Amino acid sequence: WGVVGTVDLLHVRGVNQFYLNDVNLAPTGAAAGEGGRVLYGSHDPATGDGTANRRSVAFGPVIQVRNSSGDRSYVATVQFQKRFAGGAELSLGYTYTDSKDRMSAAADIASLNFGRINPLDGTLERRRLATSMYSVPHKITLVGAFDLPLGARFSLLYNGFSGAPYAYRVTGDANADGASAFGGPSFNDPIYVPKDAADITLADPAEWEALDGYIRSKPCLREQ
C-alpha cells in the first residue's frame, strides 16, 4: 500500500524542577472535614475570612525558590504517511500525552506561580503530583500536500487537540494561607468534592440534590 508508519515513545522524569514555597507560614492543623485539608491560619467564624499564621509578623509572604522532583510525562505518537503518484502526500498523526507536575511555571513572577496559577493540592512543602497545565492529552495532525501547475505546491494543515486543563477552586481562602498576587486574593484552594450529603454542611440541606446532580454530570468531579 506504500504507507509508512512510525511509533515514537517518550518518557520524561524531572529530577531538579522549579518549586516555590512560602517559608513564612506555619501549619496550624487540619480541617475537621474536607478530607483533612491542612490549615495555615485561622478563620473568622462570622465572615469566614482567613488570617495567615506567619512565623514572623514583620514579613508577609517569603517565597523560597528551590528544586523538587517527581514531575513526569509520558508521550506516545503514531504517524502514517503515504505518497501518491503525481507528488501528492498525506500524513496523519496522533499524539497522547500524560503529564503531571507539582507546579507549572507559567509566569515569570513568583507570587503568580505560587498563589494564583497553581491550585494547592497537598501541602505547601510537598504538593501532590497533578495534571500539568501544559498537558495536552490528545492531539491529531493531518497534513496534505499537492502539486499545482507552474511548479506551485498547495498544502493543508489541520491540528486538533484537547483544551487546557482546569480546576474548580474555592472563592475564598479555604486553608487560610493568605495567598495573594498584585494585592488581591489568589483563590488557590481546590474545592473538596463531598462523597454524600453527610460529607458536607450546606446552608440549605435541600440544595444537596442539585449539587449532587452537578457533581455526577462532570466526570472530573464524579471520579474524585
Buried (B, 14 or more C-beta within 10 A) or exposed (E): EEEEEEEEEEEEEBEEBBBBBBBBBEBBEEBEEBEEBBBBBBBEEEEEEBEBBBEEEEEBBEBEEEEBEBBBBBBBBEBEBBBEEEEBBBBBBBBBBEBBBBBBBEBEEBBBBBBBBBBBBEBBEEBEEBBBBBBBBEBEBBBBBBEEEEEEEEEEEEEEEEEEBEBEBBEBBBBBBBBBBEEEBBBBBBBBBBEEEEEBEEEEEEEBEEBBEEBEEEEEEEEB
